[in-house]
Amino acid sequence: MRNVILSEMKCNEESFYTKDSSLRCASFRMTAIFILFFLSNFLFSQKHFILIDSQTKKEFIKKDSLAAVKFLDSLSQNNYYFTQILNVEKQSNITKILFDKGKNYNEANVKLNDEIAKNLKSKTEFYTKNLDSLKKIINKKYIDQGFAFSRVKTKFLGIQNGIPKVEISVNSNEQRKISGFVVKGYEKVPKRFIKNLEKEYSGKIYDEKNLIAINQSLQNHAFVTLERPPQTLFTKDSTSIYLFLQKKKVNSFDGIVGFGNDKSKKFTFNGSLNLQFRNVFNGFESMGIFWQRNPDKGQTFDLQTDIPYLFKSNIGTNIRMNIFRQDSTYANVKMLPSLYYNISNRQKIGLRGTFETSTVLDSLYVQGKDYSKKGIGLFYDYTEPTEIELFLYKTRIRAEADLISTHYSKDDIKASQKRYFIFAERNFHLSGNHFVNLKGETALMSSQNEFTANELLRFGGWNSMRGFNENSLLADFYYFGNAEYRYLVSNQAFFDLFAQYGQLNNKSLSLKPKIYSFGIGFNFFLPIGLMSFQISNGSEFGNQIKFSDTKIHWGILTRF
């Protein structure tokens, strides 16, 4: 209407200039008058009902008598049981209805049938101070049992000792259970992945608890993420959960540069490179190449391939080859093929083989011997993803046990060995931006024969006992624990303070030192990835901390 008036004013201004414009304006006025006439007749020909609340004087406009009746009827459902119509006045096409809601009776004596009382584990008749709250509790109870379309109704039975008495009934409709999943967006996920979801959730009651569990399991998945929360399609015979998935960028490059002194107190550079290709072929597979050089001239090369769903089954395979060379002294080559079963998306259990050979390169190195090993073992792995992108994961547990037969070729001696390994890590949220990371690791080798230096367990460094050089600690048994306080500056950075305590046992050298380390670090996101900076120092109990033993590490983790 405002546009019509403005246009007419514009026409009046233009008519001062041309005859043609005045003719066009005259035609426009006729059109505008016709539109106004039509709208006014249409609006005033409609019957309207105006309901006026006598208490608040608030008006409610309804388009017809049916809508007006529904409005008055709804008042009783909101505990206004004594609503009265005080006056009805007709004015042309408008009917004004003056009503009085009366008192709101939210307290009531409630009557339930046996089925509802049993479901709520309550009496069939009782008193409540809040009828609305009771109805919500009953409704939620039925929804949690899969009755997604349940309706709670109240029926007024009269007044008992000045308090309304009502009967509550429930129209529960059909109980809903999850029947299957439909993937949208990233649809090339492994079929076994979807089958595992259906195996875990199909047939379960459709309720908030299971919907949250589905959402959480996928929101923190290693290879996919949810674009939006799961949606539900209800049909007469099915309840399908729609998953809107997106493929994650999970390929990564992890580079670390370290600075420190070697055994001769000479300042050296060291570091590692870790390149991981994941889910390239949409099978949740991974291929990794790892290289590391420590200050004591030791080098490690590791190649690993993991395929989680062989032949669309829950059986996966992992093949790992590890090569370690200690300068020109000796070299170890280890092959670890394994088969495992995916218990769930987070945990697996498997069987693996061990094939290892070691060759002494320096004839003057009398602490080592040539040997070959064959063995079989069991392992268990559990990984819980984290909701905080700065942390690698929330929980990680790894346990291994191997039975190995060793042959020392020069002496033609055979020996039976056992090897155990346990690792556990967990991030705990204290409050606000405060977190604590707890980590522990232990490993043990046992045999009736004495171990040679080139087959001992090696640990220490960036991802192990910090404050010591990479793989500089040799033992047949060790353990250490780590406590790290983390303060999140934002979702892009955090500071950390850590302390570690451990002990190792080296029977061949009759050493059982207790060791410790401490340090500070800073981690933050840059456009190129996650940047990490760390300063640490460590020593044996009883020895003084030396500034020259300080280790500095700088690293970058990039996902692509």
N, C-alpha and C positions, 0 to 999 in steps of 0.2 A: 504494500500500500504506500509505504514511504517512497519507494522507487517511482510509482505512478505519479505522485504529487510533484516530486523533483523534476521528472521528465516534462510535466505540464508547465512548470515554471520556466524551464529551459526553452520550451516552445514559445512562451509569451515573450521572452527576450529576443528570440530569433525573428519573430514576426515583425519587428520594427525594421528589418532590413530587406526582406524579399517577399513578393507575393506568393511564390511557390512554397516558401516555408510556412506562410500563414495557412495555405490550403492543407498542407501536410499536418499542421497542428490542429486544424478543425477536424480532420479525419481521426487524428489520435484522440481528441477529446471524446468523440462519439464512441470509440472503442473502449476508452477508460470508463465512461459512464456505464456502458453495457456490462463491463467486468464487475464494477462496484455494485450494480443492481443485482447481478447474478449471485455474487458472494453474500450480499445481505439477505436475499431471499433464501439462500441455502442454509445460512447459519440460523436464521430466526424460524425456519420451518422445522428445525430439529427440536425434539422434546428433551429437556434437561431436568435432572433431579438434583436439587441442592439440599444436602443434609447438614443441619446446623447443630453443633454440640452446645447444649444449653449451659454447660459448665465453663467451657473455654471460649465459646462463641466462634470456634473454628469451623470453616465451611468445607464440605467435601462435595465436589461436583461429579456426578455420574451421568453417563450418556443415556441410560435407559432404566426401566424399572427393575430388570433382572440384576443389573450391576448394583442398584440401590439395595435390593434385598440381600445380595451376597455380602455387601458391606455391613449391614445390620446384623446378619447372621454370624459374621466373623468376630463380632464383639464378644459373643458368648465363649468363643474359643480362646479369647484373651482374658477370661475370668470376669467379664462383666455380665453376670447371669441375670440381672434385673433391669436390663435396658427397656425403657419405656418411650413410646412415641407420644409427645405432648401435644403437637399440633401439626396439621397438614394444610397447606395453603397453595391454591392453584392460581397462577398469574399467567394467562395466555399459554405459551408453550413451556413454561417453567413451573415445576412443582417444588415448593419448599417444605422440608420435613424437619421439624424441631424435635430433637430426641434428648433423653437424659440417660447416660450410661449407668448411673447409680454407683455403688461401691464396687471396687475391684477386689474380688475375693481370691487372693493368691494362696491363702491357707485353706485347707480342706481336709475332710475325712475321706480317705481314699478306699475304694473297693477294687480289688483285682480278681481276675479269674485264676483258677488253680495253675494253669500253664504259665502265665506271666509271673505269678508269685514264686513258682518253682525255679523259673529262669533267673529271677532276681534274688532268690534265696531269702525271701521276706514273707511276712504274714499276708493273708488275703485282705485284711482290713487294718488300716492304721491311720494316724494323723500326720500331716506334713505342714510345715510352716511355709514352704515354697513349692507350689504346685508346678510352676514353670521349670524349675530346676529338676524336679522329679521326672517330668516328661522328657527332658533332654537326656537324663541318665538312662531312662528306659530306651529311648531312641538309639543312643550310642551303643547300648548293650546289644541291640538287635543288629545294628550295622556291623559291629565287630564280629558277629556270628555269620556274616555274609548276606544278611537281608538288606541289600543296598537301597531298596525302594520301600522300606517299611514306613508306616505312618501311625503315629500315636494319636488316638482320639479320646476325648473326654465327653461324658454324658452327665448332665446335671440331674441328680436324683431328689433334690429338695434340701431343706435347711434342717440341720440337726444341732440343737443347743446353740443356735445363732451362727453356726458354721456350715458352709455348703458341704453337701455330700456328693461326691462325683464317682463315676465308674470309668476306669481307664481301660481301653481296649487297644490292641495293636493289629493293624492290617499288615502282616509281615511279607506278603507276596512270596515269591520263590527264592530259596536260598541260592546265592551265586558262588560259584567256584571257578578258579582260573582254568580256562580250557586250553590256552596256547598263547604263542607270541607271534607278532608280525613285525618284521624289521623294515624300517624306512630310512632313507638317506644312504648310509654306508651299508649296502646290502651284500657285499662280498665277504662277510665274516664267515669263518668256517662253520659248516653245517653242524658239526659235533658241538660247537659252542652253544648254538641255539638248542640242540637236543639236551644238553646238560642243564640249561635253564628250565626247559620243559620238564625234565626229570625231577628237578628240585622243587618246582613250584606248581606244576599242573596238578589239578585235583585239590589243591589247598584252598581254604576259604578265602574269598575275595574280601580282604579287610585292610585297614590302614597299616597294620603291622607288616604284612607281606609286601605291600606296595613300597613301604619305606626300605625294606630289606632288598628288594629288586633295584630300587633307585641307588642305594648305597653301593651295592656290589658292582654296578656298572659305572657309577660316577667316578670311582677310584680305580677303574680297570687299567691294566698296563697298556692296552692297545686301542681301546675305544673310549669315547666319552659320550654322554648324553647331551644333545642340543637343547632338550627341554625335558621336563619330567614325563614319565610314562603316561600315556593316555589309554582310555578303556573304551572299547566298542561292545555295547550290550545288544545281543540279539535274543530271540526267543529261546534258542537252544545253546548259546555259547556266550562266554565272557572272554574276549580277546584283549591282550595287553599289547599296545602299539609302542615300539621302541624306536625313537628317533636318534640314530647313532651317527657319530662322526669319527672318522679315522684320525688317530692321534699321530703327531710327529714324534716318533720314538727312535729314529736313527740318532746316534750320538757320537760325538768326538770328545774325548776326555784327555787333556794334556796337563801334565804336572812337571814343574821344574823345581828342583831342590838345590839348596846350597848348604855345605857343611864340610867338616873335616873327616878324612879317612883315618885308618888305624895309625898311620904315620904322622897324624896331625897336619896333613897337607890339605889346603882348601881345594875342594873339588865341586864340580857340577854333577848333578844326577837328575833323573827324571823318568817319566813313563808316558806312553801313548796308548790309548785304548779306543779302538774304532769298532762301533757296534752297528750292524745293519739288522733291523727288526721289521717284521711284517711286510717285507717287500713284495712277497707273492701272496699276500692276504691269507696266510695260513697260521699266523701268530708265531712264525718261525723266527729264529735269530742266528746271526753269524757274527763272531767277534774275533778281532785280532788285537793282541796285547803284547807290548814290548816295554821292558824296563831295564834300566842300568843303575846300579847302586854305586856308592862312592868307593867301594872296595873292589871295583873292576868286575863285578859279577853281572851277568846279563840273563834276562828271562824272556823267552818268546812263548806265547800261548795262543793256540788257535782252537776255537770252539764253535760247534754247530749244534743247534737245538731245534727239533721238530716236535711240537706237542701232540699232534693228532695224526698218527700214521694210519693211512687207509681209512680216514674218517672215523677213527675209533678213539677211545680215551687213552690209548697206549702211545707214549712218545719215546723219542730217542735223543740221547745227547752223546756226542763224540768230542772228546777233548784230547789235544796233543800239547804237551808241555816240554820245553827244552830249557835247561839251565846250564850255563857255562860259567865256571869260576876262573877268570883270566885264562892262563895257560896250564891250569892245574888239573882240572877234571871237567867232564861234561856228563849230564844226565838227560836221558830222553824217556818220557813217560807217555803212554797211551792209555786213555780211560774211556772205553766205550760203555754205554749204559742203556738200559730200557727201564721205563718207569710208567706208572699208572697215575693218571690225573684223578685224584679223589674229588677235587673241586677246582674252581678257578684259582684258588689260593694255595692249595697244598697237593703234594705228590709224594709217592713212595716208589723206590726203584731198586733194581739190581744192577751192579756194575762189575766190570772186569778191570784188572790192573796188569799192565805189561810195561816193565821198566828195565832199562839197561843203563849202566854207568861205566865210563871208561876213564882211567887215570891217564892224563896226558904228560905229566911230569914224573919221570922215574925217581926223582928225589923226594916226591911227596909220599912219605911212608904212612901217613895217617889214613890214606884212602886205599880202597881196593876195587878192582873190577868185579862187577856183579850183574846178575839178571834176576828179575822178580816176576812172578806170576801170581795172581790172586783173584779173589771174588769178594764182593762186599754188598752191604745194604746201605741205603741212605734215605733220609726223609727231609723234605724241604717245605717250609711254610712262609709265605710272604703276604703281608697285609698292606695294601697301598695306603698312601697318606693323602689327606685332604690339603696339606700344605705343600705347595710345589717346591719350596726351598729344601725340604727334606726328601731323601731318596725313597723312604718308605716309613710306615708307622711301626711295623713289627717284622722281624726276620728271624727265623729259626732254621738251623741246619745241623743235622746229626748224621755221622758216618761211622761205619764199622767194617773193617776189612780183615780177612784172613789171607796171609801172603806166604808163599814159598820162595825162599831166596837161595840162589846158588852163587857162591864165590868161586869164580872160575880158576884163579891162580892156585888156590889151596884145595880146590875140588871139595868144598864143604857146602852142605845144604843145611838150611835152618828154616824153622817155621816162625813166622812173626805175626803179631796182631797190631792193628793200628786203629785208634779211635779219634774222633774229632767232634766237638760240639761248639756251636756258635749261636749266640742269642743277642738280639738288640731290640730296644723298645723306646719310642718317644712318648713321654708323658706330658700332658698339659697341666700345669700347676694352676695358673689363673692369668687372665688378661693376655699379655704378650710373653709370659714366662713359661718356659718349657725346660724339661730335663731329659737328657738322653743317657740311658744305661745300656752298657754293652759288656759282654763277657765272652771269652774264648779259651778253650783248652784242647790240648792234643796229647796223645800218648802212643808211644811205640814200645812193645814188649817182645823180648826174645830171650832164649837161653844163651845165645851167643852175644858177644859184645858188638856194638854197632860201630861201623867205620864212620869217619868224619863226613864223607861224601853222601851218606844216606840219612843223616840226621835231619830232624825237622828244622826248618828255617822260618823265622818270623822277625817282626820289627819293621818300623817305617810308617808311612803316611796313613795306611788303612789298618795298622796293627798297633804295635807298641810305639807310640810316637815319642820323639825325643831321642830315638836311636836310628842308626842308618838302616836302609832297606835290606832285609834278609841277613842282618849282621849277627843275630842271636841264634845259636845252634843248640839243640836240646833233643833228648829222647822223650822228655815230658816238660810241658809248660802250661801255665795258665796266667791270665791277666784279666782285670776288670777296669772298666772305664766309666766315669761319671762326668757328664758334661752339662753345664748350665747354658741355656740358649735364650737370648732375648731378641724377640722380633721387633726390629725398628719399624718395619712395615711388611707387606707381603712381598717385598722386593729385596729385603736384606735382614741379616741377623748377626749379632755378636755371640761369641761363645768363649767360655772358660772351662778348662778340663783338667782332670787329674786322673792318673792311672797307677795301679799297683799290680805287681805280678811276681812270679817266681819261675825259674827254670831249673831243670836237672840234666846235667851232662855227666853220665857215669864214666865215660872214657877219660874225661879230664878231672873227674871227682869234684865237680862244681855244682853248688846249689845256691846261687845268689838270689837275693830278693831285690827286685828292681822297682823303680817308680819313674814317672815322668809327669810333666805339667806344661801348660801353655795357654795361649790365647789365639783366637782366630776371628776372621771377619769374612762373611759370605754375602754376596749381593749380585743382583741381576744386572747385566749390561745388554745392549742390543745384540751382542754376539753370543751371549749365554750366561751361565752361572759362574761367577768369578769367586775363587777361594784364596785366602791368604792366611798363613798360619806360622806362628813362631812357637817352638817347643824346645824343651831340654829334658834330659833324663840321666839317671845314674844308678849305681848300686848303693843300697843302704850301707852306710859306713864310709862311703867316699864322698868327698865334697863336690858340689856342683861347680863345673867349670864353664866359664863364658864361651870358651873356644868350642865346647860341645853343642852349642846352640844350633838348632836346625831351622831353616827357613824354607817354606814350601809355598809355591804359587801355582794355581791351577785354573783351568777353564773347562767347563762342561757345556757343549753346544749340542742342541737337538735340531734335527733337520728332517 
